[in-house]
Amino acid sequence: MTRRDGKPLVLTTKERSDDDEAVLDIAAQLIAAVTVNEHLPLHDRLAIPYPWLKMLSRADQQQFAREIVDVARGSFSLRQPRRLLLEMQAWRNSAEAIAAGWETTEPELLDEPVVVEKP
């Protein structure tokens, strides 16, 4: 929107504004993790702002560190921050499931399929 008496304005949705803030927060945490405590592995540095990361196995923590940096770089270069938000949420959801005990039991497999009526 162009105003006669000032600088142009851009209108956006609340959801987009919230997403932009979340992306900036993630970017700030990634920059801090990469530049601070360089003697620690990146996954340990990322566990400081994201303590839920310690719910994941060591291998998954390392994979998270690699993937989140790669996705952030790609998202920023394409100006598509939503992908970064989705990736972060997927990893957090995994940590929540593990914390709730979902990974500790094997699924029970049925010998025969169960037939259910249509709703």
Residue pairs with C-beta under 8 A, 6 or more apart in sequence:
1 8
1 9
1 10
1 11
2 8
2 9
3 9
19 81
19 82
19 85
20 81
22 85
23 75
23 81
23 84
23 85
26 72
26 84
26 85
26 88
27 72
27 76
29 46
29 49
29 50
30 46
30 68
30 69
30 72
32 49
33 42
33 45
33 46
33 48
33 49
34 42
34 45
34 69
36 45
37 44
37 45
37 48
41 62
41 65
42 65
42 69
43 53
43 58
43 61
43 62
43 64
43 65
44 61
46 53
46 61
46 64
46 65
46 68
47 53
47 54
47 61
50 92
52 92
52 95
52 96
52 99
53 61
53 64
53 91
53 95
54 61
55 95
55 96
55 98
55 99
56 64
56 91
56 94
56 95
56 98
60 94
64 91
67 87
67 91
68 84
68 87
68 88
68 91
71 83
71 84
71 87
72 84
74 83
75 81
75 82
75 83
75 84
76 84
97 103
